[in-house]
C-alpha cells in the first residue's frame, strides 16, 4: 500500500509539473533529467517579475534544493529578447499609491527569493541572454554561475526612477573591482555582452545560439558536482571567440572611476566630477544631475554600508529602504516620467542634493521592528 501511495505522490508531482508547463503560464517550472528548469515566461513584458511569479519560484527552488534527484537549477527567459528586465514596477506604483499591501509583499517576496538563490546548496546556473536589469539581476547574480552572451544588456537603472539598486545590489555592487559598482549604481550605466563578464557580473560568456546546446549538455550531466558543471561551462566559454580581442569598455576610464567615485558623499562626488572636467567626467555629471537626489544619497550609503555586510544583512537593509521609497515622492514621480508619460523630465522633491538631509537619510535606514524582513 505504501508503494502505491508513493507512486500516487510521484504521479501527482508529475501532474503538478506538467500543469505548470502550460505555455501561457508566466513562469514554467520543469524537471528535465537531473536539472530543475525555471523559465520566466512573460516575453511581451520582457519577462518582468511580478509577485505571482516570485511566489511560484521560491518554493520550487526550496523543493529542488532538498530533492536528491535534482543536481542543478537552471533559470532562463523566454522570447529571445530579455532574460528579465526587472520587477513589474507599474503594478507596484499603483499599489503603493493607495497603500496596498503589495508594496510590502512584493519586496518581501523578491528579497526572500534573492536570498534563497544566494544560499542555494544546489548549483544554480542563470542564462542571462538579452536584457538583464534590476530584478533580473537579483534572480541571477547571487547564483553560482551567470552565463552572459553577446546579447546581454546589464544595468541597474533605479536611481532614474526614484528607487535604489536593490535585490542585493548593496551586496554585489561594492564587491566588484575598484569602484565599478558605485559607478554602475549611481549612473545606471549599461554594460553589453562580454563587458558584463569583464566587470565581474557574469562568470562565463557563451554565444547566444549555443545556449540550447549548453542547456542540453547541462541536463545530460550524470549526478554532476559543481566542478563538473564549471568544467562544462568553461569548455563552452573557451570556445567562444566573439569580441575576444575587444578591450573592456571601462578600461580607459578605470582610473577616473576609482578616484571620482571613492568620495564619501554625493556632494563630494559631484565636486570631483566638476573639478576633473574631462569629457568622461562631464558625461557622468550630466547623468547624475538627472537622477533623484534622494535616490543618489540612499544608494551611496547603501553600497558603502553593504560592502561589509552579509547578503542577509543587506537584504534586510534594502527592505527598509524599499518601504521608505514607497512612502516617499520620487518613486512615483520617476515611474511617471520614465515609464508612464515618458516625458523623461521628473520633478524630484527635494530637487537638489543639498536639500536631502542626513537626518532624512538616517531615517530611511532605521529598523522597522516587527515589520523588518525575516529571512
N, C-alpha and C positions, 0 to 999 in steps of 0.2 A: 504493500500500500504506500509505503514511504517513497518507493521508486516512482510510482505513478504520480504521486504528489510532486516530486522533484521534476518529473517530466512536464507536468502541467505548468509548473513555475517557469521552466525553460521556454515552453510554448508561449506563455503569457508575455514573458520578457521579449520574445521574438516579435510577437504581435505589436507590443508597445513600440518596439524599434521600427517595424515596418510602417506603423501608423505615422510615425514621425518622419518617414522618408517621403511622405506626401509632398509633391513638388511645390505646393502652394504654401507650405509651412514657412515661417520666417527664419527658422533655424532647423537644419537637418542634422539628426544625430544617428550615426550608423556605426555598426561594428563590422569591420572587414578584416579577416584574418586575426592577427593579434593587435590590430590598431582600432582605437576609437576615433571616429572622424566627425568633426564639427564643421558644418558648412553654414556660414552666415548667408542667408538666402533672401535678401531684400535688394536685388540688383538695381531696381529703379530708384531706391533711396540710398544708393551707394553702400548698401549693407550697414547702414547706421544702426547702432544698438538701441533697442528700446527695453523697457522693463520686462515684458513677457519673454523676450529672448534671453535676457540675463537669468531670469528665473528658471528657464529650462537648462541652460548650460551649466550653471553652478552645481545642481545636484548630480548631473550626469558626470561631471569631472570627478566629484567625490565618489560616485559609484565605481567608475573605471579605476580610480586610484586604489580601491580596495579589491578589485577583481583580479585574481591570479592569472586569468586568461587574457588580460589586456596588458600589453607590454609598452605601448606608447600612445600618445594622443596627438592627433594632427588637427590643426584648425586652418580653415581657408575661407575665401569669399567667393560667392557665385557671380557670374556675369562678365568676368574678364576685365572690368574697369577699375574696381576697387576691392581691396581686402576689407577695409571698414573705414569709412570716412569720419567716424566719431560717434558720439552719443546723439540720440534723437532730441536735439536742442529745442525745436519748435514746441513739441509736446510739453517739455519741461517749462518753457516760458508761460504757456497757457496755464499750467498747473500752479506755478509759482505766483502768478498774478492774483489768483483767487485763494491763495493759501492752502491749496490742495496738498494732501499727504504725499502725493507722488514726488514732490520736490525733496522729501526726505527719503522715501523708499527707493527712488531711482539711484541716488548717490550711495546709499547704504548697500544696496544690492550690487552695484557696479564695483565698489571698492572691496566688498567681500569676495567677489569673483576675481578681481586683480590679485588679492591675497591668496586665494585658492590656487591660482596659476603660479604665483611666486613660491609657494610652499609645496607644490605638487611633487609627489615622490616618483611618479612615472615620467619618463622623458616626454617633453612637450615640444612639438615642432609647429611653428607658425609659418605659413607660406604667405609672406606679406607682398603679394603681387598686386601692383596698382596702388591706388590712393590709400595711405595708412596714416590717419591723423587722430589726435585726441583719444577717444575711447577705443579706437582700433589699435593704438599704440599700447593701451592698457591691457588688451587681451593677447598681446604678442610679446612685448618687451621683457616681461618678467619670467617668461618661459626659458627653457634651456637653450633652444635653437630658434633662430629667426632667419629665414631664408628670403633674401631680397632678390629682385630681378631688375632688368633694365627698365621695367615699367613702374617700379616702386617710386612713390612720391610721399615723402615723410614730412610732417610738420606738426608743431604744437601751437596752433594759432589762437589760443584762448584769450590772450591779452587784448586782442582786437574786438572781442565781444564781451568785455567786462567780466571775464572769468579768469582762471589761472590754470597753468598746465597741470591738471590733476591726474587721476588714475595712477598714482605713484610716480608722477613726474618729479616730485621733490626727492625721490629716492634715486632714480636712474640718471636724471639730467646732471646733477652736480658730480656724478661719478664718471662722466665722460671726460676724455683727456683735456687738460687745460681748462679753459673757460667756455668750451664749445656749448655745453649745456645751458649756461647762463645766456649766451648769445641767442641760441635757438628759442629759449623760453621767453625772453623779453621782446625779441623782434618778430617771432613767429616765422623766421626764415625757413625756406623749404630746401630739402635735400632730395636729389634724384638718383635713382639707380645705384651704381657702385659707390657713390658718395655716402649712402646710408650705411654701407659696410665700413667704409673708411672712417666714419665718425664713431664707430663702435656700437651702433644701434643694432645692426644686423650681425649675425655670426657667419653667414655664408652668402654667396652670390651665385645664382644659377639662372641660365637663360629661361625666360618665361615659358617658351614652348616645351621645355624639358620637364616642367613640373609634373605633368601627368605620369611620365615615366618614373620620375623620382618617387612620387607617391606610391606607385605600383611596387617599386623596389622596397620601399619602407614597409608596406603591407606584407610583402613576401618574406621579410626577415623572420627567421625562426627564433622564438624567445630571445629577442635581442637585448643586449646590455646598452647602456648609454654610450659606451665606447664603440660598439658595432654601429650604432646609429650615426655617431660622429664620423666614423670611417666612411660610411656610405655618403653622407653629406659632403665630406671632404673630397671624395672622388668626383662627384658632380661639380663641385666648386672649382677644383683644379683643372677640369676640362673646359671651363667656361672662359672664353677669351674676349668677350665683349668689353670694350673700354678698359682693357687690361693695362694699356700704356698711359691712360689718362691720369693726370695728376689730380689729387684730391682738391676739390673746388675751394676749400678754405685754406689750403696750404699757404698761399701767398699772404693771407690775412691773419694767420695764426698768432703772430707776434702781437699784432694790434688787438686782436680779440682777447688775448690773455692779459694784456695790460689795461685795456679800456674797460673790460667787464669784471675787473677784480676789485673795483671800488666798493666801499662799504654802504653806500646809499645811492638811490636813484639820482638824486641831485648831483652827486659827485660823478656818476657815470656820464650824465648829460654834460657836465662841465668838461670832463676829459675829452668827450667826443668833439665839443666845440673847439677846445684848445688844439686838438690833433689836426683838425681841418682838412684832412686828406679826403679824396672822393669817397673812399670806403666809409670813413667816419661820418661824413656828411649824410651819406645814404642811410646809415643806421639811425642817425639823429632824426632825420625826416620820418622814418618809420616809427620810432619811439614816440615822437610827437603826436602821432595819430592814435596811439593806444590809450586805453583807460588809465589815468594816473593812479587810481586806486588799485587796479589790477597789477600794474607795474610794481608798486610798493609791496603788495601782498606776495607777488611772485619772487621778488628778490629775497625777501625774508624766508619764504617757503624753501627756496633752494639752499640758502645759507644754513638754515636750521637742519634741513633734511640731509645735508652732507654727512652728518654724524649720527643719524637716526637709523633704526631698523625699518624695514619696509612696513611693518605693522604700526610703528610709531608715526611714520609718515602718513599712512592712510588715515589714521585717527586725526592727525593734524589737518589733513586735507578735507576730511568730512566737516570739521568745524568751519573751515574757510568756505566750503560749498554752501553751508547754511547761512553764513554771513552774506555771501553774494546773493543768495535767494531773497534775502530781506532788504537788499540794497537797491540802488537805482541803475547802476551801469550795465548789469547783465541784460536787463530788459531793453534798455536803450541800444546796446550793442547788437543784440539779436534783431531788433527792429531795423537798424541801419544797414546791417550786413546781409541778413537773410530774408527779411520780410519786405520792407520798402526798397531795399538795395540802393539807397541814395549814398551809401558809404560816407555819410557825414554825421556821426554820432555826436550828441551834445552831452559830454561827460559832466557829472557832478560829483565831487569838485572837478573843476576844469583844469587845474594846474597841480603839479606835484607838490608844490609848497603848501597847498591847501589841504593835503591829506596828512592829518596829524599822526604823530607816533602813537598817541593815545588811541586813536581810532583803529590803527593797525593792530596794536596790542589786543584790543577788544575782540578782533576777529579771530585771534588765536586762542582765546580763553576756552577752557573746558566747558562742556555742555551738561555736566552732571549725568543724570540718568539717560539723557539723550545722546551721550557720546557713542561713537561707533564701537560695537563689540565684535571682536574678531576671534 
